[in-house]
Amino acid sequence: MKYLCKDRLDVFGFHDSVLSFVSLDSQGLTVSAKLLNVLKNTEFNPSDLDMEIERAIIRFNGFRALSYETGGAFINGINEPLSPTSILTDKRAELMFRSRLDSGITVFDLDALENGVYFIDAITSSRLWNENFFTLKFSFESVTVEWERYFNYSWYEREKGKEQ
């Protein structure tokens, strides 16, 4: 791959990116990402506009799922809470997240919490489950993001351009 970013998730905008499963082994989790944005004015994007990557490969070395919480059904742009929500931990959380990645997930947010813990708020792409909004808390030892080329300006930068 042409571009390689190590241990710098802060240069990416994950909102509306689509992640899908590639592999999970004793070393870590690998996912494919579409619609992932590289934020403007960083060493990976010197442009004044956020850029969208055509396809990236993200490798979370030492990946560990800490908890998986169901959040509700996302219907017509509104998260309808389910009662009661459920929280899975450790291996059960990993298995649930892995099954969601098989169908692909759309990320609303991916960010750091504290003490090396991160979270993903996302919805599943599959209609097989009653719930499709979830939050995963996880940790990892290191992360690499690789990509070959930029696709375009991010969708929200393109929309801003239409407004002017």
C-alpha positions as CSV (number, residue, x, y, z in Angstrom):
1,M,0.0,0.0,0.0
2,K,1.1,3.5,-0.7
3,Y,0.2,5.2,2.6
4,L,0.8,3.8,6.1
5,C,-0.2,5.5,9.4
6,K,0.8,3.9,12.7
7,D,-0.8,4.5,16.1
8,R,-2.6,7.8,15.0
9,L,-6.3,7.2,14.8
10,D,-6.8,10.9,15.6
11,V,-6.0,11.9,12.0
12,F,-9.1,10.0,10.8
13,G,-12.8,10.9,10.7
14,F,-14.7,7.6,11.1
15,H,-18.2,9.1,10.9
16,D,-20.2,7.2,8.2
17,S,-17.3,4.9,7.4
18,V,-18.2,1.3,6.7
19,L,-16.1,-1.4,8.3
20,S,-16.2,-5.0,7.4
21,F,-14.4,-8.1,8.6
22,V,-11.1,-9.3,7.1
23,S,-9.5,-11.5,9.8
24,L,-9.2,-12.2,13.5
25,D,-6.3,-14.2,14.8
26,S,-4.1,-14.4,17.9
27,Q,-2.3,-11.3,16.7
28,G,-5.3,-9.0,16.3
29,L,-8.3,-7.8,14.3
30,T,-8.1,-6.6,10.7
31,V,-11.0,-4.7,9.1
32,S,-11.6,-3.1,5.7
33,A,-12.8,0.5,5.8
34,K,-14.7,2.4,3.1
35,L,-15.6,6.1,3.3
36,L,-12.9,6.7,5.9
37,N,-11.8,10.3,6.0
38,V,-8.3,11.7,6.6
39,L,-8.6,15.0,8.4
40,K,-7.3,18.2,6.8
41,N,-4.0,19.8,7.6
42,T,-2.3,16.7,9.0
43,E,0.9,15.0,7.8
44,F,-1.3,12.5,6.0
45,N,-3.4,15.1,4.3
46,P,-1.8,18.5,3.8
47,S,-5.0,19.7,2.0
48,D,-7.3,22.3,3.5
49,L,-10.2,19.8,3.0
50,D,-10.8,16.4,4.6
51,M,-10.2,13.7,2.0
52,E,-12.0,10.3,1.6
53,I,-10.0,7.1,1.2
54,E,-11.2,4.7,-1.4
55,R,-10.4,1.7,0.8
56,A,-8.2,1.2,3.8
57,I,-7.0,-1.8,5.8
58,I,-7.0,-1.3,9.5
59,R,-5.1,-3.7,11.7
60,F,-5.7,-3.6,15.5
61,N,-2.7,-5.5,17.0
62,G,-3.5,-7.0,20.4
63,F,-7.3,-6.3,19.9
64,R,-9.4,-7.0,22.9
65,A,-13.2,-6.5,23.1
66,L,-14.2,-5.2,26.6
67,S,-17.9,-4.8,26.2
68,Y,-20.7,-4.8,23.6
69,E,-23.8,-3.0,24.5
70,T,-27.0,-3.1,22.5
71,G,-28.6,0.3,22.0
72,G,-31.7,-0.1,20.0
73,A,-33.1,-0.1,16.5
74,F,-32.1,2.7,14.2
75,I,-35.3,3.4,12.3
76,N,-35.7,6.4,9.9
77,G,-32.6,8.1,11.4
78,I,-33.8,7.8,15.0
79,N,-32.4,5.4,17.5
80,E,-35.4,3.6,19.1
81,P,-34.2,2.2,22.5
82,L,-34.8,-1.4,23.3
83,S,-35.8,-2.4,26.7
84,P,-33.8,-3.8,28.3
85,T,-30.4,-3.2,26.7
86,S,-27.9,-5.9,27.1
87,I,-24.2,-5.8,27.8
88,L,-21.8,-8.6,26.8
89,T,-18.2,-8.7,28.0
90,D,-14.9,-10.2,26.9
91,K,-15.1,-13.2,24.6
92,R,-18.9,-12.9,24.1
93,A,-18.5,-9.2,23.2
94,E,-15.8,-10.1,20.7
95,L,-17.9,-12.8,19.1
96,M,-20.9,-10.5,18.8
97,F,-18.8,-7.7,17.3
98,R,-17.2,-10.2,14.9
99,S,-20.7,-11.4,13.7
100,R,-21.7,-7.7,13.1
101,L,-18.6,-7.1,11.1
102,D,-19.5,-10.0,8.8
103,S,-22.4,-8.0,7.4
104,G,-20.6,-4.7,7.7
105,I,-21.2,-1.8,10.1
106,T,-21.6,1.9,9.6
107,V,-19.7,3.9,12.2
108,F,-21.1,7.0,13.9
109,D,-18.1,7.6,16.1
110,L,-14.8,5.9,17.0
111,D,-12.7,7.7,19.6
112,A,-10.5,7.2,22.7
113,L,-12.0,7.2,26.2
114,E,-9.2,6.9,28.7
115,N,-6.5,4.5,29.8
116,G,-6.1,3.0,26.3
117,V,-9.9,2.2,26.0
118,Y,-11.7,3.2,22.8
119,F,-15.3,3.0,21.7
120,I,-17.2,2.5,18.5
121,D,-20.9,3.6,18.2
122,A,-22.3,2.0,15.1
123,I,-25.2,0.3,13.4
124,T,-25.2,-3.0,11.6
125,S,-26.0,-3.3,7.9
126,S,-28.0,-6.4,8.4
127,R,-31.7,-6.5,9.2
128,L,-31.4,-10.0,10.7
129,W,-31.2,-8.6,14.2
130,N,-33.9,-6.7,16.2
131,E,-31.2,-4.3,17.5
132,N,-28.8,-2.7,15.1
133,F,-27.3,0.2,17.1
134,F,-24.5,-0.8,19.5
135,T,-21.5,0.5,21.4
136,L,-18.3,-1.5,21.5
137,K,-15.6,-0.7,24.1
138,F,-12.2,-2.2,23.2
139,S,-8.5,-1.8,23.6
140,F,-5.5,-2.6,21.4
141,E,-1.7,-2.5,21.6
142,S,-1.0,-0.8,18.3
143,V,-2.9,0.1,15.1
144,T,-1.9,0.5,11.5
145,V,-4.0,2.1,8.7
146,E,-2.9,1.5,5.1
147,W,-4.4,2.7,1.9
148,E,-3.5,3.1,-1.7
149,R,-5.3,6.3,-2.8
150,Y,-7.7,9.0,-2.0
151,F,-11.1,8.8,-3.6
152,N,-12.3,12.3,-3.4
153,Y,-13.0,15.1,-0.9
154,S,-15.1,13.9,2.0
155,W,-18.9,14.0,1.3
156,Y,-19.4,16.8,3.7
157,E,-16.7,18.9,2.1
158,R,-18.4,18.3,-1.3
159,E,-21.7,19.4,0.2
160,K,-20.1,22.5,1.6
161,G,-18.8,23.3,-1.9
162,K,-22.4,23.1,-3.3
163,E,-23.7,25.6,-0.8
164,Q,-21.2,28.3,-1.8
